[in-house]
Amino acid sequence: MARYSAFLGRRVEVHYRASDILLPASGIFVADSGRSIFLEQSFVQRGQQKHFRWEIPYQYIVRLQEKVEDESGGSANAKASAISTELKDQVSSAAASASGGAPALLPLRNRPKTA
């Protein structure tokens, strides 16, 4: 049974897991196979119309919501940057807890070369 079929044809925003990272994706909800959802995004690159379509399995979906298009771009941009900052904080706190509090990148020490 297709769990998300109510979103067919609508512009949606999906937050999904990729390993330890939470990624956002937005586009037109084009299909629901019962195991995965399919999003499509159209854009113009170097004067040519391009289509990008990707599949997100159900088990990786964290949040799926309809994306409402505001006519007032100013408040939408402020809200989007606040959400983006919140997501970055969540991702970094999740990465820190997964690593046991150790820094993500350890500095390399300059070791003396041996002959």
N, C-alpha and C positions, 0 to 999 in steps of 0.2 A: 504494500500500500504506500502510495506517495505521500510522505509526511508534510511536505512544503508546497504542495500543488496550488494552494491558494495564492501564492506569489507569482504565478506564471504571467509573463508579459510585463511585470512591474519592475521599476528600478529599485534595487535593493542594495544594502550594505551588509556584508558578511564579515564576521571576525572568526578566524579559524586558526587552529594550532598547526605549527610546522616545527616539530621537535619541541624545543623549549621556548619558542617564540610565538607570540600572538600577532597574526598578520591581518590587516584589513583588506577587503576587496569589494569593489562596487561595480555594478553593471546591470544589464537587463537579465532577469531570471528567465531563461529560455527552456529549461527542461528539468524534470525530476524523475529519475529512474527507479526510485524506491530504495536505492542504496547511496546515491550521490545526487548532488545538484549541479547544474551547469549554468554558468554565467557567461555573458557575451558583452564585449565592449567594443564599440566602433570609434575610430579616430582617424585623423588625417595626418600622414607623415610624409614629408617631402612632396606634398601635392597629390599624394595617392591615398585613396580610402583603404584603411586596413581594418581587419576584424580580429579580435583576440577572444578566444573561447577557452575556458578552463573548467575542470571538474573538481569538485570538493566533496569528498566522501562524508556521509552523515557523522561518523564518529569523530571527525576533526572540527566540526562546527561548534563554536562556542556561543555565538549570538548571530541571529539573522533578523534584520528589520527592514521595513520599507523605507526607502530614502525619499524624504519629502523635499521637493525643489522649492526653495524660497525665492521670491522675486527680489527681496532686499538682501543683497549679497553681503553687506557689512556685518550684520548680526550672525549670518550663517558662517562667515569666515572666522569670527571670534569664537563661536561655539565649536567649530571644527578644530581650531588650534587648541582649545581647552581639552577636548576629547583626545586629541593627539598627544598632548602632554600627559594626560591621565594614563593613556595606554603605554607610553614610554616608561612611566613610573611603575606600572604593573609589571611590564616585561623585565625591567631591571631588578625589581624586588623578587620576581619569580626566579630569575637567573641567579641572584645572590643566594636565595634559599636552596636552590638545587645544587649549588656548588659548596654548600656548607658555610657560607659567609666568606669564602676565599675570593680574592679578586679574580675577575674573569681572565685577565692577561697577566701573567707573571713576568716581571722584568728579567731579561737575560743578563747574567753577569759576564763581564769581560774576563775570560780565563786566560792565564798566560799560556802561550804556545809552547809545546814541548817538542824537542828535536827528534 
